[in-house]
Each structure stands twice: as structure tokens, then as C-alpha cells.
Amino acid sequence: MWLRRKLPRLVLRPFNVKTQSDGPLNFSSNFFEIFSIPSGWHVDLGDLDVRYRALQQEFHPDRYATKSDVEKRLAVQTASLINQAFETLKTPLKRAQYLLELNGVDIDQETHVTTDSHFLMQQIELRETLAGVAGKTVPWAELETLRAHVEAIYQNLQSEFFESLSAKIFDSAFTAVAKMQFFSKLLNEIEQLEADLEDA
């Protein structure tokens, strides 16, 4: 049975300011509401970026440099919340984790994914492949092949997550997110290796 927890509701209305597009800004525990976009898996990243920049401009702490200490502190907290919401919604893994939280799923709990023998073997093989790339005379082609393979799996897991979330099959959605964590980290390691090879 899934453990459910109630997210704390955060309401910040430190300033009565109108954004450039959506009227009075209303902060709540829902990051989607901060940007006035529909709550769900699919996010228009271009639109999100535009809304983020508008809010960032409206609530930048520098605009409140001459205000009271309370208003300055609220400005910093508000800007931090906007940044957190943006980073969460623009990143597939963080967005998936957040959507699970909004549906009451405890994302910190252990899951059966760690005993999935196929997934465990897949992790070992991919890490061995990555470790072996650095020793190649011409590593770029193999590294690019590995990146494409990992990205394809990562995309498939995102599709699995969306389908499970839409059907409210939260155990399957959670499993997809747990696997996404590994592949997201692996992609970061591939990018780091690419940077190291360029500097070598």
C-alpha cells in the first residue's frame, strides 16, 4: 500500500504586483499554479521559460532594496521559490517526482525496483560500457552511441511514467521514476566524460 503524505500548503502574497501576463501573482504549494499553467506531465518549456523570466523580473530582490527588512526577506524567499518551481518543472525527473508528490505518493520509500534483476544487470552493463569508453583511442563515436542508447531508454521511461500516472497506477509510475533516476545520473556522467575528454 502506498504511503501518502499531505504536502504543506505554502501561500505567499508578499507583494500586490501584477505580472506581465497573468494578473495578480498567487503562490501556493502547487508549482504549476505559480506559472499559471495546467498541472500535468506535458509542459511547454518555451512558454515556461517566458513566464519564469517575467516573474523573475517582477520579484527580483534588487527591486526591494529600499524596502523594509521584512519585505527584503520575503523578496528573497519569493525569488527562491520561483527558481525552485522552474527547476522542478523544466526537468523531467524532478517534474515526475513532483507530480507523484502532488498525488500523495511518498517518493522516499523503498521499492521493488532494486530487486529487478533485469534492471540491475542493465545498470552494471551500462556502467561497464561507460568505464571502458575513456580507455578507447577514439572514444567519441562509442560515447555518442552510448548517449543515444541511454537517452532512448530515458525517453521510454518518461512515456511509461506518463501512461501510469494518467491511469493512476502509482506503483508503476513510481517504478518508472526510480529507474529514471539512474538514467538521468548516467546521462550526467556521460556529459562529464565528454567535458573531460575535450579538456584532455
JOHUDA-V156684 format. One record per backbone hydrogen bond with DSSP energy under -0.5 kcal/mol. CO is the residue of the C=O (numbers start at 1). NH is the residue of the N-H. Records with the same first field share a line. If there is no record, write none. Layout:
CO->NH + NH
This chain:
3->106
5->7
8->10
9->11
10->12
11->13
12->27
15->17
17->25
23->19
25->27
29->31
30->33 + 34
31->35
32->37
33->36
38->40
43->45
44->48
45->49
46->50
47->51
48->52
49->53
50->54
51->55
52->56
53->57
54->58
55->59
57->60
60->63
61->64
62->65
64->67
68->72
69->73
70->74
71->75
72->76
73->77
74->78
75->79
76->80
77->81
78->82
79->83
80->84
81->85
82->86
83->87
84->88
85->89
86->90
87->91
90->92
91->95
92->96
93->97
94->98
95->99
96->100
97->101
98->102
99->103
100->105
101->104
105->107
106->109
111->114
112->115
113->116
115->117
116->120
117->121
118->122
119->123
120->124
121->125
122->126
123->127
124->128
125->129
126->130
127->131
128->132
129->133
130->134
132->135
133->136
136->139
139->143
140->144
141->145
142->146
143->147
144->148
145->149
146->150
147->151
148->152
149->153
150->154
151->155
152->156
153->157
154->158
155->159
156->160
157->161
158->162
159->163
160->164
161->165
162->166
163->167
164->169
165->168
168->170
169->173
170->174
171->175
172->176
173->177
174->178
175->179
176->180
177->181
178->182
179->183
180->184
181->185
182->186
183->187
184->188
185->189
186->190
187->191
188->192
189->193
190->194
191->195
192->196
193->197
194->198
195->199
196->200
